[in-house]
Amino acid sequence: MPARLRFILIRTASLIGLLWVLATVMFILQEISGQDPVAATIGATASPEAIAAARERFGLDDPMLVRYVSFLGGLLVGDLGLSFRTRRPVMEDLMAYMPATLELVLFGFVLALILGVVFAVSSMLRWPGASVFRGILFVGSTIPTFLVGILGLIIFYRNFGLFPSRGRGTSPDGPTGFYTVDALVTGQFDLLTEALHHMVMPAVALALAPALAIGRVLRSSLMETYGQDYIRTADAKGMRGTSVLFRHVLRNSVNAALSMGALQLGFMLGGVLVVEEVFSWGGMGSYLGASLNVADFPAVAGVTLVLGAVYVVANTAADILQSMADPRIAVS
């Protein structure tokens, strides 16, 4: 079997194993949480007949192993249970909130990659601003994400009025729930501009810390590549510094940045919930916050499972992409 195919199969098996572990942990937490789904959904004062019917509907009278298998089977078909708060299926609720969160994470992730490359390359070039970028790379990452968001609100909303402070703008009423995509699909370019305008501050707040982490790793990789013999040979041939950087050094240093990018995506999936609260974004962070206030465990578990699955899948995809870029990874 080719090494790359074996690598992909192993990573896919690991992906399935991790998702199974995550689902099992959430089931155990649900079992030991002590919450009574019947009392939470139909009320503690319901008639004995209604309570008995609800217990049968939720499968609470079944043995734990049967409930566990039923729980896993439900996940396979997208059944995350019933929210105690909204009395609707959790997946139905999440489908309403998920586009807002994924849109912000995707824009933030792309922005983090771009800023990471800009910070790393700018700190390597021979120009007066290089020391400033080096300082930002090593000091800036200590600023918490929520503080970046609050500072952005104070400076760019309250003092200068450049960006809106909350929300996603006007809904284009498109088919996907992604405001930017729907505005493009329906040709409402004024709403596309409005959506991007609203996204600037939340995306920057979400992307800044990951961008600095990616930039630091990429800069270290660039410095290591600069020490290779073929780079010194290119220099000796009289190639310009920027040509050596972009044609030889950067393309051979990108793997480390990809690994860090995949890792940072996981942190962004956690950080986006805080950013959504700061900017009243109306995504899964709002749903999670409202669910936590009333101890709605199925909703909390649903958000955790979805974000965890996105993180694991993204890391696996990054590993496979790395193996395609550098076959030595698959062999090792």
Phi and psi restraints in degrees (value plus and minus 20) as a CYANA .aco file:
   2 PRO   PHI     -77.1   -37.1
   2 PRO   PSI     126.0   166.0
   3 ALA   PHI     -80.6   -40.6
   3 ALA   PSI     -59.3   -19.3
   4 ARG   PHI     -86.5   -46.5
   4 ARG   PSI     -61.7   -21.7
   5 LEU   PHI     -84.4   -44.4
   5 LEU   PSI     -61.4   -21.4
   6 ARG   PHI     -81.8   -41.8
   6 ARG   PSI     -61.3   -21.3
   7 PHE   PHI     -80.9   -40.9
   7 PHE   PSI     -64.3   -24.3
   8 ILE   PHI     -84.9   -44.9
   8 ILE   PSI     -60.6   -20.6
   9 LEU   PHI     -84.7   -44.7
   9 LEU   PSI     -61.5   -21.5
  10 ILE   PHI     -83.9   -43.9
  10 ILE   PSI     -64.3   -24.3
  11 ARG   PHI     -86.0   -46.0
  11 ARG   PSI     -56.0   -16.0
  12 THR   PHI     -86.5   -46.5
  12 THR   PSI     -61.2   -21.2
  13 ALA   PHI     -82.9   -42.9
  13 ALA   PSI     -60.1   -20.1
  14 SER   PHI     -82.4   -42.4
  14 SER   PSI     -59.5   -19.5
  15 LEU   PHI     -79.9   -39.9
  15 LEU   PSI     -67.3   -27.3
  16 ILE   PHI     -83.4   -43.4
  16 ILE   PSI     -61.1   -21.1
  17 GLY   PHI     -82.3   -42.3
  17 GLY   PSI     -63.2   -23.2
  18 LEU   PHI     -85.1   -45.1
  18 LEU   PSI     -60.9   -20.9
  19 LEU   PHI     -84.2   -44.2
  19 LEU   PSI     -57.6   -17.6
  20 TRP   PHI     -85.1   -45.1
  20 TRP   PSI     -63.0   -23.0
  21 VAL   PHI     -81.9   -41.9
  21 VAL   PSI     -64.0   -24.0
  22 LEU   PHI     -81.0   -41.0
  22 LEU   PSI     -64.8   -24.8
  23 ALA   PHI     -84.0   -44.0
  23 ALA   PSI     -59.7   -19.7
  24 THR   PHI     -85.3   -45.3
  24 THR   PSI     -61.5   -21.5
  25 VAL   PHI     -81.4   -41.4
  25 VAL   PSI     -63.5   -23.5
  26 MET   PHI     -85.0   -45.0
  26 MET   PSI     -56.0   -16.0
  27 PHE   PHI     -84.4   -44.4
  27 PHE   PSI     -64.6   -24.6
  28 ILE   PHI     -82.4   -42.4
  28 ILE   PSI     -62.8   -22.8
  29 LEU   PHI     -81.8   -41.8
  29 LEU   PSI     -58.8   -18.8
  30 GLN   PHI     -85.1   -45.1
  30 GLN   PSI     -57.5   -17.5
  31 GLU   PHI     -89.3   -49.3
  31 GLU   PSI     -56.7   -16.7
  32 ILE   PHI    -114.4   -74.4
  32 ILE   PSI     -19.5    20.5
  33 SER   PHI     -88.9   -48.9
  33 SER   PSI     -44.1    -4.1
  34 GLY   PHI      62.2   102.2
  34 GLY   PSI     -17.4    22.6
  35 GLN   PHI     -98.8   -58.8
  35 GLN   PSI     122.6   162.6
  36 ASP   PHI    -120.7   -80.7
  36 ASP   PSI      87.1   127.1
  37 PRO   PHI     -79.5   -39.5
  37 PRO   PSI     -52.6   -12.6
  38 VAL   PHI     -85.9   -45.9
  38 VAL   PSI     -69.5   -29.5
  39 ALA   PHI     -83.4   -43.4
  39 ALA   PSI     -54.6   -14.6
  40 ALA   PHI     -92.3   -52.3
  40 ALA   PSI     -47.9    -7.9
  41 THR   PHI    -119.7   -79.7
  41 THR   PSI     -58.6   -18.6
  42 ILE   PHI    -133.1   -93.1
  42 ILE   PSI     -24.4    15.6
  43 GLY   PHI      74.7   114.7
  43 GLY   PSI     127.2   167.2
  44 ALA   PHI     -92.6   -52.6
  44 ALA   PSI     -36.3     3.7
  45 THR   PHI    -118.2   -78.2
  45 THR   PSI      -7.5    32.5
  46 ALA   PHI     -87.6   -47.6
  46 ALA   PSI     142.4   182.4
  47 SER   PHI     -89.7   -49.7
  47 SER   PSI     135.8   175.8
  48 PRO   PHI     -77.6   -37.6
  48 PRO   PSI     -55.9   -15.9
  49 GLU   PHI     -84.4   -44.4
  49 GLU   PSI     -62.4   -22.4
  50 ALA   PHI     -86.2   -46.2
  50 ALA   PSI     -58.3   -18.3
  51 ILE   PHI     -85.6   -45.6
  51 ILE   PSI     -62.7   -22.7
  52 ALA   PHI     -83.8   -43.8
  52 ALA   PSI     -60.7   -20.7
  53 ALA   PHI     -85.2   -45.2
  53 ALA   PSI     -59.5   -19.5
  54 ALA   PHI     -87.4   -47.4
  54 ALA   PSI     -60.4   -20.4
  55 ARG   PHI     -82.6   -42.6
  55 ARG   PSI     -57.5   -17.5
  56 GLU   PHI     -89.3   -49.3
  56 GLU   PSI     -59.4   -19.4
  57 ARG   PHI     -84.8   -44.8
  57 ARG   PSI     -59.2   -19.2
  58 PHE   PHI    -103.3   -63.3
  58 PHE   PSI     -27.3    12.7
  59 GLY   PHI      51.4    91.4
  59 GLY   PSI       7.6    47.6
  60 LEU   PHI     -94.0   -54.0
  60 LEU   PSI     -37.6     2.4
  61 ASP   PHI    -107.6   -67.6
  61 ASP   PSI     -26.5    13.5
  62 ASP   PHI     -98.1   -58.1
  62 ASP   PSI     136.9   176.9
  63 PRO   PHI     -80.9   -40.9
  63 PRO   PSI     138.1   178.1
  64 MET   PHI     -80.1   -40.1
  64 MET   PSI     -57.9   -17.9
  65 LEU   PHI     -83.3   -43.3
  65 LEU   PSI     -59.3   -19.3
  66 VAL   PHI     -85.0   -45.0
  66 VAL   PSI     -62.4   -22.4
  67 ARG   PHI     -84.2   -44.2
  67 ARG   PSI     -57.4   -17.4
  68 TYR   PHI     -84.3   -44.3
  68 TYR   PSI     -66.8   -26.8
  69 VAL   PHI     -83.6   -43.6
  69 VAL   PSI     -60.4   -20.4
  70 SER   PHI     -84.1   -44.1
  70 SER   PSI     -58.0   -18.0
  71 PHE   PHI     -82.3   -42.3
  71 PHE   PSI     -66.9   -26.9
  72 LEU   PHI     -85.8   -45.8
  72 LEU   PSI     -60.3   -20.3
  73 GLY   PHI     -82.3   -42.3
  73 GLY   PSI     -58.7   -18.7
  74 GLY   PHI     -83.7   -43.7
  74 GLY   PSI     -59.9   -19.9
  75 LEU   PHI     -82.1   -42.1
  75 LEU   PSI     -57.1   -17.1
  76 LEU   PHI     -82.6   -42.6
  76 LEU   PSI     -47.5    -7.5
  77 VAL   PHI    -126.7   -86.7
  77 VAL   PSI      -4.8    35.2
  78 GLY   PHI      60.2   100.2
  78 GLY   PSI      -0.5    39.5
  79 ASP   PHI    -114.2   -74.2
  79 ASP   PSI      87.9   127.9
  80 LEU   PHI    -122.2   -82.2
  80 LEU   PSI      -7.0    33.0
  81 GLY   PHI      73.8   113.8
  81 GLY   PSI    -193.5  -153.5
  82 LEU   PHI    -130.0   -90.0
  82 LEU   PSI     109.8   149.8
  83 SER   PHI     -90.7   -50.7
  83 SER   PSI     111.5   151.5
  84 PHE   PHI     -87.9   -47.9
  84 PHE   PSI     -50.4   -10.4
  85 ARG   PHI    -102.5   -62.5
  85 ARG   PSI     -70.2   -30.2
  86 THR   PHI    -111.9   -71.9
  86 THR   PSI     -33.8     6.2
  87 ARG   PHI      42.7    82.7
  87 ARG   PSI       2.3    42.3
  88 ARG   PHI    -138.3   -98.3
  88 ARG   PSI     141.3   181.3
  89 PRO   PHI     -77.6   -37.6
  89 PRO   PSI     117.5   157.5
  90 VAL   PHI     -80.6   -40.6
  90 VAL   PSI     -59.2   -19.2
  91 MET   PHI     -82.2   -42.2
  91 MET   PSI     -57.4   -17.4
  92 GLU   PHI     -84.0   -44.0
  92 GLU   PSI     -61.4   -21.4
  93 ASP   PHI     -83.3   -43.3
  93 ASP   PSI     -65.6   -25.6
  94 LEU   PHI     -84.5   -44.5
  94 LEU   PSI     -55.7   -15.7
  95 MET   PHI     -83.1   -43.1
  95 MET   PSI     -44.7    -4.7
  96 ALA   PHI     -99.8   -59.8
  96 ALA   PSI     -51.8   -11.8
  97 TYR   PHI    -118.1   -78.1
  97 TYR   PSI     -44.3    -4.3
  98 MET   PHI     -82.2   -42.2
  98 MET   PSI     -61.9   -21.9
  99 PRO   PHI     -75.9   -35.9
  99 PRO   PSI     -58.8   -18.8
 100 ALA   PHI     -83.1   -43.1
 100 ALA   PSI     -62.9   -22.9
 101 THR   PHI     -89.1   -49.1
 101 THR   PSI     -66.8   -26.8
 102 LEU   PHI     -84.6   -44.6
 102 LEU   PSI     -56.9   -16.9
 103 GLU   PHI     -82.6   -42.6
 103 GLU   PSI     -63.4   -23.4
 104 LEU   PHI     -87.2   -47.2
 104 LEU   PSI     -62.2   -22.2
 105 VAL   PHI     -84.7   -44.7
 105 VAL   PSI     -62.9   -22.9
 106 LEU   PHI     -83.9   -43.9
 106 LEU   PSI     -65.0   -25.0
 107 PHE   PHI     -85.0   -45.0
 107 PHE   PSI     -60.9   -20.9
 108 GLY   PHI     -85.1   -45.1
 108 GLY   PSI     -58.7   -18.7
 109 PHE   PHI     -87.1   -47.1
 109 PHE   PSI     -65.3   -25.3
 110 VAL   PHI     -81.1   -41.1
 110 VAL   PSI     -62.7   -22.7
 111 LEU   PHI     -82.6   -42.6
 111 LEU   PSI     -59.4   -19.4
 112 ALA   PHI     -84.0   -44.0
 112 ALA   PSI     -61.3   -21.3
 113 LEU   PHI     -83.4   -43.4
 113 LEU   PSI     -65.2   -25.2
 114 ILE   PHI     -83.5   -43.5
 114 ILE   PSI     -68.7   -28.7
 115 LEU   PHI     -84.1   -44.1
 115 LEU   PSI     -57.4   -17.4
 116 GLY   PHI     -80.4   -40.4
 116 GLY   PSI     -64.7   -24.7
 117 VAL   PHI     -85.4   -45.4
 117 VAL   PSI     -63.0   -23.0
 118 VAL   PHI     -81.4   -41.4
 118 VAL   PSI     -66.3   -26.3
 119 PHE   PHI     -83.1   -43.1
 119 PHE   PSI     -64.7   -24.7
 120 ALA   PHI     -86.2   -46.2
 120 ALA   PSI     -68.2   -28.2
 121 VAL   PHI     -86.6   -46.6
 121 VAL   PSI     -62.1   -22.1
 122 SER   PHI     -82.8   -42.8
 122 SER   PSI     -51.5   -11.5
 123 SER   PHI     -97.4   -57.4
 123 SER   PSI     -33.1     6.9
 124 MET   PHI    -116.1   -76.1
 124 MET   PSI     -42.8    -2.8
 125 LEU   PHI     -91.1   -51.1
 125 LEU   PSI     133.1   173.1
 126 ARG   PHI    -108.8   -68.8
 126 ARG   PSI      67.1   107.1
 127 TRP   PHI    -173.5  -133.5
 127 TRP   PSI     141.3   181.3
 128 PRO   PHI     -80.3   -40.3
 128 PRO   PSI     -48.0    -8.0
 129 GLY   PHI    -101.3   -61.3
 129 GLY   PSI     -24.5    15.5
 130 ALA   PHI     -80.5   -40.5
 130 ALA   PSI     -59.2   -19.2
 131 SER   PHI     -86.9   -46.9
 131 SER   PSI     -52.8   -12.8
 132 VAL   PHI     -84.5   -44.5
 132 VAL   PSI     -65.4   -25.4
 133 PHE   PHI     -86.3   -46.3
 133 PHE   PSI     -55.8   -15.8
 134 ARG   PHI     -83.2   -43.2
 134 ARG   PSI     -61.8   -21.8
 135 GLY   PHI     -83.8   -43.8
 135 GLY   PSI     -61.3   -21.3
 136 ILE   PHI     -83.5   -43.5
 136 ILE   PSI     -61.3   -21.3
 137 LEU   PHI     -80.1   -40.1
 137 LEU   PSI     -58.4   -18.4
 138 PHE   PHI    -117.1   -77.1
 138 PHE   PSI     -34.9     5.1
 139 VAL   PHI    -131.3   -91.3
 139 VAL   PSI     -56.3   -16.3
 140 GLY   PHI     -82.3   -42.3
 140 GLY   PSI     -49.7    -9.7
 141 SER   PHI     -89.3   -49.3
 141 SER   PSI     -30.2     9.8
 142 THR   PHI     -99.8   -59.8
 142 THR   PSI     -29.0    11.0
 143 ILE   PHI    -101.0   -61.0
 143 ILE   PSI     104.0   144.0
 144 PRO   PHI     -83.8   -43.8
 144 PRO   PSI     131.8   171.8
 145 THR   PHI     -80.7   -40.7
 145 THR   PSI     -63.6   -23.6
 146 PHE   PHI     -84.8   -44.8
 146 PHE   PSI     -52.0   -12.0
 147 LEU   PHI     -89.8   -49.8
 147 LEU   PSI     -57.0   -17.0
 148 VAL   PHI     -80.9   -40.9
 148 VAL   PSI     -63.0   -23.0
 149 GLY   PHI     -82.8   -42.8
 149 GLY   PSI     -64.6   -24.6
 150 ILE   PHI     -86.5   -46.5
 150 ILE   PSI     -61.4   -21.4
 151 LEU   PHI     -82.6   -42.6
 151 LEU   PSI     -59.6   -19.6
 152 GLY   PHI     -81.5   -41.5
 152 GLY   PSI     -61.1   -21.1
 153 LEU   PHI     -83.3   -43.3
 153 LEU   PSI     -63.8   -23.8
 154 ILE   PHI     -84.9   -44.9
 154 ILE   PSI     -65.2   -25.2
 155 ILE   PHI    -100.0   -60.0
 155 ILE   PSI     -72.9   -32.9
 156 PHE   PHI    -111.8   -71.8
 156 PHE   PSI     -34.9     5.1
 157 TYR   PHI    -123.5   -83.5
 157 TYR   PSI     -77.2   -37.2
 158 ARG   PHI     -92.6   -52.6
 158 ARG   PSI     -64.3   -24.3
 159 ASN   PHI    -103.0   -63.0
 159 ASN   PSI     -60.6   -20.6
 160 PHE   PHI    -132.6   -92.6
 160 PHE   PSI     -37.1     2.9
 161 GLY   PHI      43.7    83.7
 161 GLY   PSI      10.5    50.5
 162 LEU   PHI    -101.2   -61.2
 162 LEU   PSI     -53.4   -13.4
 163 PHE   PHI    -151.7  -111.7
 163 PHE   PSI     131.1   171.1
 164 PRO   PHI     -87.9   -47.9
 164 PRO   PSI     137.3   177.3
 165 SER   PHI    -115.4   -75.4
 165 SER   PSI     -37.5     2.5
 166 ARG   PHI    -173.9  -133.9
 166 ARG   PSI     139.3   179.3
 167 GLY   PHI      59.8    99.8
 167 GLY   PSI     158.0   198.0
 168 ARG   PHI    -130.0   -90.0
 168 ARG   PSI     -21.2    18.8
 169 GLY   PHI      77.8   117.8
 169 GLY   PSI    -181.6  -141.6
 170 THR   PHI    -106.0   -66.0
 170 THR   PSI     111.8   151.8
 171 SER   PHI     -91.4   -51.4
 171 SER   PSI     110.9   150.9
 172 PRO   PHI     -98.1   -58.1
 172 PRO   PSI     -23.2    16.8
 173 ASP   PHI      34.7    74.7
 173 ASP   PSI      27.1    67.1
 174 GLY   PHI    -115.4   -75.4
 174 GLY   PSI    -193.8  -153.8
 175 PRO   PHI    -103.9   -63.9
 175 PRO   PSI     -36.8     3.2
 176 THR   PHI    -122.5   -82.5
 176 THR   PSI     -44.8    -4.8
 177 GLY   PHI      68.2   108.2
 177 GLY   PSI     -31.6     8.4
 178 PHE   PHI    -104.1   -64.1
 178 PHE   PSI      93.1   133.1
 179 TYR   PHI     -79.3   -39.3
 179 TYR   PSI     -60.3   -20.3
 180 THR   PHI     -88.4   -48.4
 180 THR   PSI     -62.3   -22.3
 181 VAL   PHI     -87.0   -47.0
 181 VAL   PSI     -65.3   -25.3
 182 ASP   PHI     -83.2   -43.2
 182 ASP   PSI     -59.2   -19.2
 183 ALA   PHI     -84.6   -44.6
 183 ALA   PSI     -57.8   -17.8
 184 LEU   PHI     -88.3   -48.3
 184 LEU   PSI     -65.3   -25.3
 185 VAL   PHI     -82.7   -42.7
 185 VAL   PSI     -60.4   -20.4
 186 THR   PHI    -109.7   -69.7
 186 THR   PSI     -19.4    20.6
 187 GLY   PHI      52.2    92.2
 187 GLY   PSI       1.2    41.2
 188 GLN   PHI    -115.5   -75.5
 188 GLN   PSI      58.8    98.8
 189 PHE   PHI     -90.8   -50.8
 189 PHE   PSI     -44.5    -4.5
 190 ASP   PHI     -86.5   -46.5
 190 ASP   PSI     -56.3   -16.3
 191 LEU   PHI     -93.7   -53.7
 191 LEU   PSI     -49.2    -9.2
 192 LEU   PHI     -83.1   -43.1
 192 LEU   PSI     -64.9   -24.9
 193 THR   PHI     -81.9   -41.9
 193 THR   PSI     -62.5   -22.5
 194 GLU   PHI     -83.2   -43.2
 194 GLU   PSI     -61.9   -21.9
 195 ALA   PHI     -84.5   -44.5
 195 ALA   PSI     -63.2   -23.2
 196 LEU   PHI     -85.7   -45.7
 196 LEU   PSI     -56.7   -16.7
 197 HIS   PHI     -81.3   -41.3
 197 HIS   PSI     -62.5   -22.5
 198 HIS   PHI     -89.7   -49.7
 198 HIS   PSI     -45.8    -5.8
 199 MET   PHI    -105.6   -65.6
 199 MET   PSI     -35.8     4.2
 200 VAL   PHI     -76.6   -36.6
 200 VAL   PSI     -77.9   -37.9
 201 MET   PHI     -85.7   -45.7
 201 MET   PSI     -66.2   -26.2
 202 PRO   PHI     -80.8   -40.8
 202 PRO   PSI     -59.5   -19.5
 203 ALA   PHI     -87.1   -47.1
 203 ALA   PSI     -60.5   -20.5
 204 VAL   PHI     -86.3   -46.3
 204 VAL   PSI     -63.3   -23.3
 205 ALA   PHI     -80.2   -40.2
 205 ALA   PSI     -59.2   -19.2
 206 LEU   PHI     -94.3   -54.3
 206 LEU   PSI     -52.2   -12.2
 207 ALA   PHI    -111.9   -71.9
 207 ALA   PSI     -40.0     0.0
 208 LEU   PHI     -82.3   -42.3
 208 LEU   PSI     -72.6   -32.6
 209 ALA   PHI     -82.5   -42.5
 209 ALA   PSI     -66.8   -26.8
 210 PRO   PHI     -80.1   -40.1
 210 PRO   PSI     -56.8   -16.8
 211 ALA   PHI     -82.5   -42.5
 211 ALA   PSI     -60.5   -20.5
 212 LEU   PHI     -89.2   -49.2
 212 LEU   PSI     -56.8   -16.8
 213 ALA   PHI     -85.4   -45.4
 213 ALA   PSI     -64.2   -24.2
 214 ILE   PHI     -84.0   -44.0
 214 ILE   PSI     -62.0   -22.0
 215 GLY   PHI     -82.0   -42.0
 215 GLY   PSI     -59.9   -19.9
 216 ARG   PHI     -85.1   -45.1
 216 ARG   PSI     -64.3   -24.3
 217 VAL   PHI     -85.7   -45.7
 217 VAL   PSI     -63.2   -23.2
 218 LEU   PHI     -84.5   -44.5
 218 LEU   PSI     -58.4   -18.4
 219 ARG   PHI     -84.0   -44.0
 219 ARG   PSI     -62.0   -22.0
 220 SER   PHI     -82.6   -42.6
 220 SER   PSI     -61.0   -21.0
 221 SER   PHI     -86.9   -46.9
 221 SER   PSI     -58.1   -18.1
 222 LEU   PHI     -82.5   -42.5
 222 LEU   PSI     -62.8   -22.8
 223 MET   PHI     -84.5   -44.5
 223 MET   PSI     -57.8   -17.8
 224 GLU   PHI     -86.3   -46.3
 224 GLU   PSI     -62.5   -22.5
 225 THR   PHI     -86.1   -46.1
 225 THR   PSI     -55.5   -15.5
 226 TYR   PHI     -79.7   -39.7
 226 TYR   PSI     -44.6    -4.6
 227 GLY   PHI    -104.1   -64.1
 227 GLY   PSI     -23.0    17.0
 228 GLN   PHI     -93.8   -53.8
 228 GLN   PSI     134.4   174.4
 229 ASP   PHI     -83.1   -43.1
 229 ASP   PSI     -59.2   -19.2
 230 TYR   PHI     -88.3   -48.3
 230 TYR   PSI     -43.7    -3.7
 231 ILE   PHI     -94.1   -54.1
 231 ILE   PSI     -61.5   -21.5
 232 ARG   PHI     -83.3   -43.3
 232 ARG   PSI     -54.9   -14.9
 233 THR   PHI     -84.9   -44.9
 233 THR   PSI     -62.8   -22.8
 234 ALA   PHI     -81.4   -41.4
 234 ALA   PSI     -60.6   -20.6
 235 ASP   PHI     -82.6   -42.6
 235 ASP   PSI     -62.2   -22.2
 236 ALA   PHI     -85.3   -45.3
 236 ALA   PSI     -47.2    -7.2
 237 LYS   PHI     -98.0   -58.0
 237 LYS   PSI     -24.2    15.8
 238 GLY   PHI      70.3   110.3
 238 GLY   PSI      -4.6    35.4
 239 MET   PHI     -86.8   -46.8
 239 MET   PSI     125.6   165.6
 240 ARG   PHI     -87.6   -47.6
 240 ARG   PSI     130.8   170.8
 241 GLY   PHI     -78.2   -38.2
 241 GLY   PSI     -62.5   -22.5
 242 THR   PHI     -87.4   -47.4
 242 THR   PSI     -54.6   -14.6
 243 SER   PHI     -85.3   -45.3
 243 SER   PSI     -63.1   -23.1
 244 VAL   PHI     -82.0   -42.0
 244 VAL   PSI     -61.6   -21.6
 245 LEU   PHI     -84.1   -44.1
 245 LEU   PSI     -70.0   -30.0
 246 PHE   PHI    -102.8   -62.8
 246 PHE   PSI     -49.1    -9.1
 247 ARG   PHI    -110.2   -70.2
 247 ARG   PSI     -47.4    -7.4
 248 HIS   PHI    -142.0  -102.0
 248 HIS   PSI     -67.5   -27.5
 249 VAL   PHI     -95.7   -55.7
 249 VAL   PSI     -70.0   -30.0
 250 LEU   PHI     -84.0   -44.0
 250 LEU   PSI     -63.9   -23.9
 251 ARG   PHI     -88.1   -48.1
 251 ARG   PSI     -45.7    -5.7
 252 ASN   PHI    -111.5   -71.5
 252 ASN   PSI     -17.9    22.1
 253 SER   PHI    -137.7   -97.7
 253 SER   PSI     -17.4    22.6
 254 VAL   PHI     -98.6   -58.6
 254 VAL   PSI     -39.7     0.3
 255 ASN   PHI     -80.7   -40.7
 255 ASN   PSI     -63.4   -23.4
 256 ALA   PHI     -82.6   -42.6
 256 ALA   PSI     -58.4   -18.4
 257 ALA   PHI     -86.9   -46.9
 257 ALA   PSI     -55.2   -15.2
 258 LEU   PHI     -83.9   -43.9
 258 LEU   PSI     -63.1   -23.1
 259 SER   PHI     -81.2   -41.2
 259 SER   PSI     -67.2   -27.2
 260 MET   PHI     -85.4   -45.4
 260 MET   PSI     -55.3   -15.3
 261 GLY   PHI     -81.0   -41.0
 261 GLY   PSI     -64.2   -24.2
 262 ALA   PHI     -83.7   -43.7
 262 ALA   PSI     -59.9   -19.9
 263 LEU   PHI     -84.7   -44.7
 263 LEU   PSI     -62.7   -22.7
 264 GLN   PHI     -87.8   -47.8
 264 GLN   PSI     -47.2    -7.2
 265 LEU   PHI     -80.7   -40.7
 265 LEU   PSI     -56.9   -16.9
 266 GLY   PHI     -83.1   -43.1
 266 GLY   PSI     -63.4   -23.4
 267 PHE   PHI     -84.7   -44.7
 267 PHE   PSI     -53.9   -13.9
 268 MET   PHI     -88.7   -48.7
 268 MET   PSI     -55.4   -15.4
 269 LEU   PHI     -83.9   -43.9
 269 LEU   PSI     -51.1   -11.1
 270 GLY   PHI     -99.6   -59.6
 270 GLY   PSI     -61.8   -21.8
 271 GLY   PHI     -89.9   -49.9
 271 GLY   PSI     -45.0    -5.0
 272 VAL   PHI     -84.7   -44.7
 272 VAL   PSI     -47.5    -7.5
 273 LEU   PHI     -86.2   -46.2
 273 LEU   PSI     -56.9   -16.9
 274 VAL   PHI     -90.6   -50.6
 274 VAL   PSI     -64.4   -24.4
 275 VAL   PHI     -81.4   -41.4
 275 VAL   PSI     -58.7   -18.7
 276 GLU   PHI     -82.9   -42.9
 276 GLU   PSI     -57.1   -17.1
 277 GLU   PHI     -87.0   -47.0
 277 GLU   PSI     -61.9   -21.9
 278 VAL   PHI     -83.5   -43.5
 278 VAL   PSI     -60.2   -20.2
 279 PHE   PHI    -124.3   -84.3
 279 PHE   PSI      -7.4    32.6
 280 SER   PHI      26.8    66.8
 280 SER   PSI      33.1    73.1
 281 TRP   PHI     -94.3   -54.3
 281 TRP   PSI     -48.1    -8.1
 282 GLY   PHI      60.9   100.9
 282 GLY   PSI      10.2    50.2
 283 GLY   PHI    -127.3   -87.3
 283 GLY   PSI    -171.4  -131.4
 284 MET   PHI     -85.8   -45.8
 284 MET   PSI     -43.9    -3.9
 285 GLY   PHI     -83.1   -43.1
 285 GLY   PSI     -61.6   -21.6
 286 SER   PHI     -85.1   -45.1
 286 SER   PSI     -62.1   -22.1
 287 TYR   PHI     -83.4   -43.4
 287 TYR   PSI     -62.8   -22.8
 288 LEU   PHI     -85.2   -45.2
 288 LEU   PSI     -63.2   -23.2
 289 GLY   PHI     -80.7   -40.7
 289 GLY   PSI     -65.0   -25.0
 290 ALA   PHI     -86.6   -46.6
 290 ALA   PSI     -53.8   -13.8
 291 SER   PHI     -92.5   -52.5
 291 SER   PSI     -57.1   -17.1
 292 LEU   PHI     -85.2   -45.2
 292 LEU   PSI     -54.3   -14.3
 293 ASN   PHI     -81.9   -41.9
 293 ASN   PSI     -47.7    -7.7
 294 VAL   PHI    -136.2   -96.2
 294 VAL   PSI      -2.6    37.4
 295 ALA   PHI      33.9    73.9
 295 ALA   PSI      24.3    64.3
 296 ASP   PHI    -102.3   -62.3
 296 ASP   PSI      66.2   106.2
 297 PHE   PHI     -83.5   -43.5
 297 PHE   PSI     -63.5   -23.5
 298 PRO   PHI     -76.0   -36.0
 298 PRO   PSI     -59.4   -19.4
 299 ALA   PHI     -87.8   -47.8
 299 ALA   PSI     -63.6   -23.6
 300 VAL   PHI     -82.2   -42.2
 300 VAL   PSI     -63.6   -23.6
 301 ALA   PHI     -84.2   -44.2
 301 ALA   PSI     -57.5   -17.5
 302 GLY   PHI     -82.7   -42.7
 302 GLY   PSI     -65.9   -25.9
 303 VAL   PHI     -81.5   -41.5
 303 VAL   PSI     -63.8   -23.8
 304 THR   PHI     -82.3   -42.3
 304 THR   PSI     -64.4   -24.4
 305 LEU   PHI     -84.8   -44.8
 305 LEU   PSI     -63.1   -23.1
 306 VAL   PHI     -85.8   -45.8
 306 VAL   PSI     -68.2   -28.2
 307 LEU   PHI     -85.7   -45.7
 307 LEU   PSI     -58.6   -18.6
 308 GLY   PHI     -84.0   -44.0
 308 GLY   PSI     -60.8   -20.8
 309 ALA   PHI     -85.0   -45.0
 309 ALA   PSI     -61.8   -21.8
 310 VAL   PHI     -81.7   -41.7
 310 VAL   PSI     -61.1   -21.1
 311 TYR   PHI     -84.7   -44.7
 311 TYR   PSI     -66.2   -26.2
 312 VAL   PHI     -85.7   -45.7
 312 VAL   PSI     -63.4   -23.4
 313 VAL   PHI     -83.5   -43.5
 313 VAL   PSI     -62.1   -22.1
 314 ALA   PHI     -83.3   -43.3
 314 ALA   PSI     -60.7   -20.7
 315 ASN   PHI     -86.1   -46.1
 315 ASN   PSI     -59.6   -19.6
 316 THR   PHI     -85.2   -45.2
 316 THR   PSI     -63.2   -23.2
 317 ALA   PHI     -80.9   -40.9
 317 ALA   PSI     -60.3   -20.3
 318 ALA   PHI     -84.5   -44.5
 318 ALA   PSI     -60.8   -20.8
 319 ASP   PHI     -82.5   -42.5
 319 ASP   PSI     -62.7   -22.7
 320 ILE   PHI     -86.1   -46.1
 320 ILE   PSI     -60.4   -20.4
 321 LEU   PHI     -83.4   -43.4
 321 LEU   PSI     -58.7   -18.7
 322 GLN   PHI     -83.6   -43.6
 322 GLN   PSI     -61.2   -21.2
 323 SER   PHI     -85.6   -45.6
 323 SER   PSI     -50.0   -10.0
 324 MET   PHI     -94.0   -54.0
 324 MET   PSI     -54.3   -14.3
 325 ALA   PHI     -96.1   -56.1
 325 ALA   PSI     -54.2   -14.2
 326 ASP   PHI    -153.9  -113.9
 326 ASP   PSI      77.6   117.6
 327 PRO   PHI     -78.5   -38.5
 327 PRO   PSI     -40.7    -0.7
 328 ARG   PHI     -82.2   -42.2
 328 ARG   PSI     -48.6    -8.6
 329 ILE   PHI     -86.0   -46.0
 329 ILE   PSI     -63.1   -23.1
 330 ALA   PHI     -84.8   -44.8
 330 ALA   PSI     -59.0   -19.0
 331 VAL   PHI     -87.2   -47.2
 331 VAL   PSI     -60.8   -20.8
